[in-house]
Amino acid sequence: MAGETILRLTGADLPPYAARGLKETLSHLDGDMQRTINGTLVNLTATQMRKYKVSIEGSDQMPPSLENVWPGAVLVVDCISELCQVGDTEGSLPETDADFGRDFVPGSVRAEAGFTFYRPRLTCMLISFSVDKDEYAAKVGWQLELEEV
């Protein structure tokens, strides 16, 4: 719901009272690390395989509207988490996605102390969704697992 959170899920929605207690974890997909015969660790991950996975958890009164959204569905996620890169542009912030490693959420770019921060906009595939309810406490917990396409 607009105004309750900066998280946006295009392809699903957050009804009122579904967004409090949000926690997002943005992490790398597992890479292909191997050890040589001498024990040296080497990275064999192809650059096109450098993708993110996103885990979103909520604890509120309502679940997100995912009743007809099944694993494999593609959602666009305006992340809560920020990414950061060294350097800013002397008072003028980057304005195109080409200035970053990922698309960014419009209005999320900021510079501070020689660093530029932005919230990524990721096109992801739904891996899993779960919901639980604590009847006595009237709390609904939910979790989404997504991976960048």
N, CA and C of each residue as an Amber inpcrd file, in Angstrom:
protein
   447
   0.8470000  -1.1860000   0.0000000   0.0000000   0.0000000   0.0000000
   0.8830000   1.2360000   0.0000000   0.5500000   2.1920000  -0.8190000
   1.3400000   3.4190000  -0.9230000   1.3960000   4.1240000   0.4210000
   2.5710000   4.5780000   0.7710000   2.7370000   5.3430000   1.9960000
   3.1240000   4.5240000   3.2130000   2.8350000   3.2240000   3.2200000
   3.1720000   2.4080000   4.3760000   4.5850000   1.8650000   4.3100000
   5.1330000   1.7410000   3.1030000   6.4670000   1.1830000   2.9380000
   7.0730000   1.6610000   1.6260000   8.4020000   1.6140000   1.5440000
   9.0730000   1.9240000   0.2860000   9.2030000   0.6750000  -0.5820000
   8.9050000  -0.4960000  -0.0280000   8.9140000  -1.7360000  -0.8080000
   7.7850000  -1.6990000  -1.8280000   8.1140000  -2.0380000  -3.0750000
   7.1030000  -2.1740000  -4.1190000   7.2890000  -3.5200000  -4.7840000
   6.1830000  -4.2130000  -5.0240000   6.1810000  -5.4950000  -5.7210000
   5.2640000  -5.3470000  -6.9260000   5.8350000  -5.2130000  -8.1100000
   5.0260000  -5.1400000  -9.3170000   4.7120000  -6.5660000  -9.7400000
   3.4380000  -6.8800000  -9.7940000   2.9870000  -8.2400000 -10.0650000
   2.3100000  -8.8340000  -8.8430000   2.3840000  -8.1280000  -7.7370000
   1.7110000  -8.4810000  -6.4780000   1.4700000  -7.1540000  -5.7650000
   0.8270000  -7.1920000  -4.6260000   0.5680000  -5.9470000  -3.9090000
   0.5780000  -6.2100000  -2.4090000   0.6850000  -5.1270000  -1.6680000
   0.6660000  -5.1950000  -0.2140000  -0.5820000  -4.4710000   0.2710000
  -1.5500000  -5.2020000   0.8180000  -2.7460000  -4.5290000   1.3370000
  -2.3990000  -3.7410000   2.5930000  -3.3140000  -2.8850000   3.0430000
  -3.0700000  -2.1780000   4.3020000  -2.7720000  -3.1810000   5.4240000
  -1.8650000  -2.8120000   6.2770000  -1.4700000  -3.6170000   7.4440000
  -0.7660000  -4.9210000   7.0800000  -0.0180000  -4.8940000   5.9670000
   0.8090000  -6.0470000   5.5980000   2.2890000  -5.6960000   5.6460000
   2.6120000  -4.4070000   5.8180000   3.9880000  -3.9610000   5.6010000
   4.7670000  -3.6230000   6.8650000   4.1300000  -3.5950000   8.0170000
   4.9020000  -3.2900000   9.2230000   5.7820000  -4.4850000   9.5680000
   6.9020000  -4.2040000  10.1560000   7.8020000  -5.2860000  10.5450000
   8.5260000  -5.9130000   9.3800000   8.6780000  -5.1690000   8.2730000
   9.3680000  -5.7180000   7.1050000  10.8640000  -5.8430000   7.3580000
  11.4120000  -6.9190000   6.8440000  12.8530000  -7.1370000   6.8590000
  13.2170000  -7.7270000   5.5080000  14.2260000  -7.1330000   4.8770000
  14.6720000  -7.6190000   3.5830000  16.1410000  -7.9910000   3.6670000
  16.4850000  -9.1150000   3.0840000  17.8760000  -9.5300000   2.9730000
  18.2040000  -9.6460000   1.4960000  19.2100000  -8.8890000   1.0790000
  19.6860000  -8.9000000  -0.2940000  21.0490000  -9.5640000  -0.2690000
  21.2070000 -10.6450000  -1.0190000  22.4860000 -11.3670000  -0.9990000
  22.8110000 -11.8850000  -2.3950000  24.0660000 -12.2610000  -2.5690000
  24.5060000 -12.8130000  -3.8500000  24.0250000 -14.2490000  -3.9990000
  23.7090000 -14.6350000  -5.2290000  23.5040000 -16.0530000  -5.5060000
  24.8460000 -16.7490000  -5.3270000  24.8150000 -18.0080000  -4.9870000
  26.0590000 -18.7540000  -4.8040000  26.8700000 -18.7440000  -6.0870000
  28.1660000 -18.4980000  -5.9440000  29.0630000 -18.5070000  -7.0900000
  29.6940000 -19.8740000  -7.2700000  30.4940000 -19.9970000  -8.2980000
  31.1950000 -21.2450000  -8.5850000  32.6440000 -21.0990000  -8.1260000
  32.8880000 -21.4210000  -6.8710000  34.2300000 -21.3560000  -6.2980000
  34.8030000 -22.7670000  -6.2500000  36.0140000 -22.9020000  -6.7140000
  36.6740000 -24.2130000  -6.7320000  38.0940000 -24.0550000  -6.1910000
  38.6250000 -25.1230000  -5.6610000  40.0210000 -25.1390000  -5.2180000
  40.8640000 -25.8710000  -6.2530000  42.0410000 -25.3040000  -6.5050000
  42.9770000 -25.9540000  -7.4170000  43.6190000 -27.1360000  -6.7060000
  44.4080000 -27.8800000  -7.4260000  45.1120000 -29.0200000  -6.8480000
  46.0750000 -28.5870000  -5.7370000  46.4960000 -27.3080000  -5.7770000
  47.3770000 -26.7580000  -4.7440000  46.6170000 -26.1230000  -3.5900000
  45.2880000 -26.1630000  -3.6400000  44.4820000 -25.6400000  -2.5440000
  44.1100000 -24.1730000  -2.6710000  44.4810000 -23.5230000  -3.7550000
  44.1410000 -22.1210000  -3.9590000  42.6880000 -22.0040000  -4.4040000
  41.9510000 -21.1070000  -3.7730000  40.5490000 -20.9000000  -4.1270000
  40.4710000 -19.9720000  -5.3340000  39.7350000 -20.3880000  -6.3580000
  39.5440000 -19.5720000  -7.5590000  38.0510000 -19.4050000  -7.8260000
  37.7200000 -18.2690000  -8.4110000  36.3340000 -17.9540000  -8.7480000
  36.1030000 -18.2760000 -10.2150000  35.2510000 -19.2480000 -10.5010000
  34.9380000 -19.6390000 -11.8710000  33.5690000 -19.1150000 -12.3150000
  32.9770000 -18.2270000 -11.5210000  31.6460000 -17.7080000 -11.8280000
  31.7060000 -16.7760000 -13.0310000  30.9170000 -17.0660000 -14.0470000
  30.8230000 -16.1790000 -15.2110000  30.1520000 -14.8720000 -14.7930000
  30.5840000 -13.7660000 -15.3690000  30.0570000 -12.4550000 -14.9620000
  28.5420000 -12.3510000 -15.1510000  27.9880000 -13.0040000 -16.1550000
  26.5370000 -12.9370000 -16.3690000  25.7560000 -13.6930000 -15.2960000
  26.4550000 -14.4380000 -14.4650000  25.8080000 -15.1880000 -13.3860000
  25.8330000 -14.4260000 -12.0600000  26.3100000 -13.2080000 -12.0670000
  26.3520000 -12.3910000 -10.8490000  24.9700000 -11.7930000 -10.6150000
  24.1870000 -12.5140000  -9.8490000  22.7950000 -12.1450000  -9.6030000
  22.5340000 -12.0920000  -8.1040000  21.4160000 -11.4640000  -7.7380000
  21.0140000 -11.3370000  -6.3420000  19.8490000 -12.2600000  -6.0210000
  19.7640000 -12.6050000  -4.7570000  18.5510000 -13.2250000  -4.2370000
  18.0070000 -12.2940000  -3.1680000  16.6990000 -12.2780000  -3.0430000
  16.0120000 -11.3670000  -2.1330000  15.0930000 -12.1840000  -1.2410000
  15.2230000 -11.9550000   0.0460000  14.3200000 -12.5730000   1.0170000
  13.5950000 -11.4390000   1.7400000  12.2700000 -11.4760000   1.7310000
  11.4700000 -10.4340000   2.3730000  10.5650000 -11.0970000   3.3980000
  10.5940000 -10.5740000   4.6140000   9.7470000 -11.0840000   5.6990000
   8.9040000  -9.9540000   6.2540000   7.6690000 -10.2660000   6.5850000
   6.7840000  -9.3030000   7.2170000   6.0940000  -9.9180000   8.4140000
   5.6960000  -9.0600000   9.3330000   4.9510000  -9.5050000  10.5110000
   3.9530000  -8.4090000  10.8620000   2.7160000  -8.5970000  10.4300000
   1.7070000  -7.5560000  10.5960000   0.3500000  -8.2280000  10.7920000
  -0.7000000  -7.6370000  10.2200000  -2.0380000  -8.1820000  10.3750000
  -2.5760000  -8.8460000   9.1170000  -1.9350000  -8.5880000   7.9620000
  -2.4110000  -9.1250000   6.6870000  -1.2290000  -9.6720000   5.8860000
  -1.4760000 -10.6730000   5.0400000  -0.4310000 -11.1530000   4.1310000
  -0.4380000 -10.3320000   2.8340000   0.6370000 -10.4070000   2.0390000
   0.6060000  -9.7560000   0.7220000  -0.3550000 -10.4930000  -0.2090000
  -0.7600000  -9.8320000  -1.2800000  -1.7290000 -10.4320000  -2.2150000
  -0.9980000 -11.3300000  -3.2130000  -0.7340000 -12.5510000  -2.7680000
  -0.0200000 -13.5140000  -3.6040000  -0.8150000 -14.7980000  -3.7990000
  -2.1260000 -14.7420000  -3.6430000  -2.9570000 -15.9350000  -3.7170000
  -2.8550000 -16.6190000  -5.0740000  -2.7440000 -15.8670000  -6.1360000
  -2.6410000 -16.4540000  -7.4760000  -1.2750000 -16.2400000  -8.1070000
  -0.2600000 -16.0040000  -7.2730000   1.1110000 -15.8330000  -7.7580000
   1.8980000 -17.0580000  -7.2960000   2.3500000 -17.8450000  -8.2490000
   2.9830000 -19.1310000  -7.9560000   4.4760000 -19.0790000  -8.2260000
   5.2370000 -20.0120000  -7.6570000   6.6710000 -20.0660000  -7.9770000
   6.8790000 -20.0600000  -9.4940000   7.8440000 -19.2640000  -9.9140000
   8.1130000 -19.0790000 -11.3330000   7.5650000 -17.7670000 -11.8690000
   6.6580000 -17.1290000 -11.1090000   6.1180000 -15.8340000 -11.5300000
   7.2250000 -14.7800000 -11.4540000   7.1920000 -13.8460000 -12.3830000
   8.1830000 -12.7720000 -12.4100000   7.5870000 -11.5290000 -11.7520000
   8.2890000 -11.0130000 -10.7600000   7.8930000  -9.8060000 -10.0390000
   9.0160000  -8.7880000 -10.1420000   8.6650000  -7.5200000 -10.2080000
   9.6660000  -6.4620000 -10.1290000   9.6610000  -5.9650000  -8.6950000
  10.8440000  -5.9710000  -8.0780000  10.9830000  -5.6160000  -6.6750000
  11.7440000  -4.3050000  -6.5550000  11.0900000  -3.2810000  -6.0000000
  11.7840000  -2.0620000  -5.6020000  12.2700000  -2.3180000  -4.1880000
  13.5490000  -2.6390000  -4.0640000  14.1100000  -3.1130000  -2.8030000
  14.0910000  -2.0560000  -1.7050000  14.0940000  -2.5380000  -0.4800000
  14.2610000  -1.6960000   0.6940000  15.7550000  -1.4280000   0.8990000
  16.5600000  -2.4640000   0.6850000  18.0060000  -2.3890000   0.8900000
  18.6440000  -1.4390000  -0.1180000  19.7490000  -0.8390000   0.3060000
  20.5280000   0.0220000  -0.5720000  21.8100000  -0.6810000  -0.9920000
  22.2550000  -0.3750000  -2.2080000  23.5820000  -0.7430000  -2.6650000
  24.4200000   0.5230000  -2.6590000  25.7340000   0.3630000  -2.6340000
  26.6250000   1.5100000  -2.5010000  27.8120000   1.3440000  -3.4330000
  28.2570000   2.4440000  -4.0130000  29.4780000   2.4260000  -4.7990000
  30.3490000   3.6080000  -4.3820000  31.6340000   3.4460000  -4.5500000
  32.5810000   4.4930000  -4.1970000  32.4390000   5.6310000  -5.1860000
  32.4780000   6.8440000  -4.6660000  32.4710000   8.0300000  -5.5040000
  31.1080000   8.6480000  -5.6530000  31.1090000   9.9500000  -5.7330000
  29.9100000  10.6720000  -6.1230000  30.3100000  11.5840000  -7.2680000
  29.3890000  12.2940000  -7.8030000  29.6670000  13.0580000  -9.0210000
  29.6300000  14.5550000  -8.7590000  30.4130000  14.9820000  -7.7680000
  30.5630000  16.4130000  -7.4790000  29.2240000  17.1300000  -7.3860000
  28.3390000  16.6070000  -6.5820000  27.0720000  17.2800000  -6.3330000
  25.9520000  16.9340000  -7.2890000  26.2580000  16.3260000  -8.4380000
  25.1830000  15.9160000  -9.3410000  25.0990000  14.3980000  -9.3130000
  23.9510000  13.9010000  -8.9680000  23.7680000  12.4650000  -8.8310000
  23.5930000  11.8100000 -10.1890000  24.0300000  10.5640000 -10.3250000
  23.7910000   9.8290000 -11.5780000  22.2960000   9.7670000 -11.8720000
  21.9670000   9.8230000 -13.1370000  20.5600000   9.8690000 -13.5100000
  20.1160000   8.7040000 -14.3710000  21.0380000   7.8320000 -14.7710000
  20.6490000   6.7130000 -15.6140000  21.0940000   5.4080000 -14.9730000
  20.4120000   4.3280000 -15.3460000  20.7540000   3.0130000 -14.8190000
  22.1640000   2.6000000 -15.2230000  22.6850000   3.1750000 -16.3260000
  24.0280000   2.8270000 -16.7970000  25.1030000   3.2540000 -15.8020000
  24.7780000   4.1970000 -14.9080000  25.7400000   4.6520000 -13.9100000
  25.8920000   3.6530000 -12.7650000  25.0380000   2.6430000 -12.7210000
  25.0450000   1.6570000 -11.6460000  25.1080000   0.2580000 -12.2330000
  25.3210000  -0.7110000 -11.3540000  25.3250000  -2.1040000 -11.7810000
  23.9360000  -2.6530000 -12.0200000  22.9170000  -1.9760000 -11.5150000
  21.5280000  -2.4320000 -11.6230000  20.6220000  -1.2340000 -11.8850000
  19.3930000  -1.5140000 -12.3410000  18.3840000  -0.4540000 -12.3950000
  18.1870000   0.0750000 -10.9830000  17.8060000   1.3430000 -10.8650000
  17.5680000   1.8950000  -9.5350000  16.1400000   2.4120000  -9.4230000
  15.6690000   2.4730000  -8.1840000  14.3460000   3.0060000  -7.9050000
  14.4290000   4.5280000  -8.0520000  13.6110000   5.1250000  -8.9200000
  13.6570000   6.5820000  -9.0760000  13.4900000   7.2900000  -7.7240000
  14.3210000   8.2960000  -7.5050000  14.2620000   9.0620000  -6.2660000
  15.0590000   8.4590000  -5.1190000  15.6960000   7.3150000  -5.3480000
  16.4000000   6.6530000  -4.2420000  17.8980000   6.9490000  -4.2160000
  18.4120000   7.6370000  -5.2240000  19.8520000   7.8700000  -5.3140000
  20.2440000   9.0220000  -4.3970000  21.3250000   8.7790000  -3.6280000
  21.8390000   9.8320000  -2.7530000  23.3450000   9.6800000  -2.6330000
  24.0140000  10.7870000  -2.3870000  25.4680000  10.7680000  -2.2020000
  25.7900000  11.2380000  -0.7880000  26.8010000  10.5990000  -0.2070000
  27.2080000  10.9660000   1.1370000  28.6540000  10.5470000   1.3500000
  29.4800000  11.4870000   1.7830000  30.8690000  11.2290000   2.1780000
  31.6640000  10.4850000   1.1060000  31.4810000  10.8510000  -0.1500000
  32.2450000  10.2270000  -1.2200000  31.6980000   8.9040000  -1.7170000
  30.4800000   8.5550000  -1.3260000  29.8310000   7.3180000  -1.7670000
  28.4760000   7.6520000  -2.3640000  28.0310000   6.8260000  -3.3060000
  26.6970000   6.9680000  -3.8670000  25.8890000   5.7330000  -3.4900000
  24.7110000   5.9730000  -2.9550000  23.8080000   4.9140000  -2.5060000
  22.5650000   4.9130000  -3.3870000  22.0140000   3.7390000  -3.6080000
  20.7600000   3.6360000  -4.3480000  20.0580000   2.3470000  -3.9730000
  18.7290000   2.3500000  -4.1380000  17.9320000   1.1460000  -3.9480000
  17.7440000   0.4970000  -5.3060000  18.1410000  -0.7720000  -5.4490000
  17.9930000  -1.4260000  -6.7460000  16.5420000  -1.8060000  -7.0450000
  16.2280000  -1.7960000  -8.3280000  14.9580000  -2.3200000  -8.8330000
  15.3220000  -3.5980000  -9.5740000  14.9110000  -4.7380000  -9.0180000
  15.3110000  -6.0330000  -9.5510000  14.1200000  -6.7750000 -10.1490000
  14.3190000  -7.3470000 -11.3060000  13.3250000  -8.2420000 -11.8930000
  13.6620000  -9.6390000 -11.3860000  12.7370000 -10.2060000 -10.6390000
  13.0020000 -11.4660000  -9.9340000  11.9370000 -12.5050000 -10.2380000
  12.3090000 -13.7510000 -10.0220000  11.3700000 -14.8570000 -10.1140000
  11.0490000 -15.3220000  -8.6910000   9.7760000 -15.5470000  -8.4370000
   9.3490000 -16.0420000  -7.1400000   9.7920000 -17.4910000  -6.9790000
  10.5330000 -17.7460000  -5.9100000  10.9830000 -19.0980000  -5.5980000
  10.0030000 -19.7540000  -4.6220000   9.6400000 -19.0050000  -3.5690000
   8.6820000 -19.5550000  -2.6010000   7.9930000 -18.4300000  -1.8360000
   6.8230000 -18.7680000  -1.3040000   6.0350000 -17.8560000  -0.4800000
   5.4540000 -18.6760000   0.6600000   5.5410000 -18.1410000   1.8610000
   4.9030000 -18.8110000   2.9980000   4.2190000 -17.7660000   3.8700000
   3.1770000 -18.2080000   4.5490000   2.4390000 -17.3340000   5.4490000
   2.0860000 -18.1440000   6.6960000   2.1430000 -17.4720000   7.8470000
   1.7280000 -18.1270000   9.0830000   0.9060000 -17.1320000   9.8910000
   0.0890000 -17.6500000  10.8010000  -0.7530000 -16.7760000  11.6090000
  -0.7180000 -17.2150000  13.0520000  -0.4820000 -16.2490000  13.9140000
  -0.5760000 -16.4500000  15.3590000  -1.9480000 -15.9050000  15.7580000
  -2.8870000 -16.8030000  15.9540000  -4.2710000 -16.3950000  16.1830000
  -4.4180000 -15.5340000  17.4340000  -3.7990000 -15.9490000  18.5160000
  -3.9690000 -15.2270000  19.7780000  -3.3750000 -13.8230000  19.6930000
  -2.2190000 -13.6880000  19.0930000  -1.5650000 -12.3750000  18.9750000
  -2.1030000 -11.5750000  17.7870000  -2.9350000 -12.1900000  16.9570000
  -3.4810000 -11.5530000  15.7540000  -2.3600000 -11.0330000  14.8590000
  -1.3350000 -11.8580000  14.6890000  -0.1840000 -11.5110000  13.8450000
  -0.1020000 -12.4590000  12.6640000   0.1540000 -11.8890000  11.5030000
   0.3820000 -12.6790000  10.3010000   1.8450000 -12.4900000   9.9030000
   2.5600000 -13.5910000   9.8260000   3.9320000 -13.5610000   9.3570000
   3.9810000 -14.1170000   7.9500000   4.8420000 -13.5590000   7.1290000
   4.9740000 -14.0480000   5.7650000   6.3970000 -13.8820000   5.2940000
   6.7550000 -14.6900000   4.2880000   8.1040000 -14.6430000   3.7450000
   8.0620000 -14.9280000   2.2500000   8.8290000 -14.1180000   1.4980000
   9.0150000 -14.3110000   0.0590000  10.4740000 -14.5950000  -0.1990000
  10.7360000 -15.5630000  -1.0610000  12.0920000 -15.8330000  -1.5290000
  12.0780000 -15.6130000  -3.0350000  12.9820000 -14.7600000  -3.5060000
  13.0320000 -14.4110000  -4.9310000  14.4780000 -14.4480000  -5.4010000
  14.6450000 -14.6810000  -6.7020000  15.9840000 -14.6390000  -7.3080000
  15.9140000 -13.7970000  -8.5670000  16.9400000 -12.9880000  -8.7650000
  17.0210000 -12.1320000  -9.9430000  17.0720000 -12.9930000 -11.2070000
  16.2970000 -12.5900000 -12.2340000  16.2790000 -13.3500000 -13.4910000
  17.4900000 -13.0040000 -14.3510000
